[in-house]
Amino acid sequence: MSESKNPYEHFNKRNKALDMATEFFKMEASGGILLVIAAILALIVANSPFFGFYDYILNQVKFGIGFTDPSGADFQIKKSVLLWINDGLMAIFFFLVGLEIKREVLDGELSSRNKVMLPAFAALGGIVAPALIYYALNVDSPETLRGWAIPAATDIAFALGILSLAGKNVPVSLKALLLGIAVIDDIAAILIIAIFFSSKIVLSALGVAAIAICILALLNKRGVSSIAPYIFVSVILWVAVLESGIHATIAGVIAAFFIPMRAKDNPEKSPLKNLEHDLHYLVVFAILPIFGFANAGVPFAGMGFNDLLNPVTLGIALGLFVGKQIGVFGSMALSIGMKICRKPEGANWMHLYAVSILCGVGFTMSLFIGGLAFEGIEMQASVRLGVLIGSIASAGLAFILLKQASKAKS
């Protein structure tokens, strides 16, 4: 009987694998990488014999939460798996977005006029230009104009992941700039969802939501630093907003604004930052990959070159890839040239151009808005195809330019 030369070889390999996994999850780009893997898996499944099962699980399987009282009245929320992901899990994602917005406004990249001016101009241009390109390509089709906001979004996790992969020579100021642009972009996306994608308003549910908001405000006013009461009331707020006709994810953002930045009894303690840290891994490593897998599956069967020229697909792809760089870079160049804003420290014009292209990675937010704008498998296929083409092209070109800009700088 032969014996292993090293009896601890198996344990060493396992420890090495654990160390590699730990290092991966510590990487800033790891969330973006998982999102890409989830999207690729969705594309593989959607173009395999398993597509029928994939579609059935997401759209046909339904389950609910609630109860039926003795009189027969039904108090249940029943949705398909896809809608539970998009309305439920994504409410947690938007809750985290709300926490990030509040932190950046109070204590971050949006906390002063000097810090906010350049990303504000860039974000505004990055919303208007893609929307105009989409509008120009769909102006003769009123039924598809509803998708004008799809290419106006930026995926912050994906974009920051690409930026971190570009190397250590990328200036830290670029990350701050991209973060500022993405946060303002998220604020705009939240307003767009609330204003343009609300259905018939149910006043009674809206009244319950208003009461929940008042309770959250009271908790904040009284300096309650325990998170549990906020979460309990936030769940009630989510149910009320869901039933009110306003999109349920808005409840997550509203609830986040009431989480205290500083504990009343201990100014060194930040309930908001602690909660943001706790939710980060859940959202980045679970919720967003699940969302990507559920929403990125595009069946290519029967598609031809003409499908790429579909006004919806073309409008989204060009809006993200061309519109974002024109709007973001044009706004930054204009505001810096007119001396309204200063160029970020250590950054050159190629860095700024690369960041403007990187803003065209719309993935998560674009798919989310696309799901609100259109229904039906054919329209969703057009949306997903446009988002994937525009986002992949933007990510690839931005990565190349960032590497070149870093080499030139070094």
Secondary structure, 3 states (H helix, E strand, C coil): CCCCCCCCHHHHHHHHHHHHHHHHHHCCCHHHHHHHHHHHHHHHHHCCCCHHHHHHHHHHCEEEEEEECCCCCEEEEEEEHHHHHHHHHHHHHHHHHHHHHHHHHHHCCCCCHHHHHHHHHHHHHHHHHHHHHHHHHHCCCCCCHHHCCHHHCCCHHHHHHHHHHCCCCCCHHHHHHHHHHHHHHHHHHHHHHHHHCCCCCCHHHHHHHHHHHHHHHHHHHCCCCCHHHHHHHHHHHHHHHHHHCCCCHHHHHHHHCCCCCCCCCCCCCCHHHHHHHHHHHHHHHHHHHHHHHHHCCCCCCCCCHHHHCCHHHHHHHHHHHHHHHHHHHHHHHHHHHCCCCCCCCCCCHHHHHHHHHHCCCCHHHHHHHHHHHCCCHHHHHHHHHHHHHHHHHHHHHHHHHHHHHHHHHC
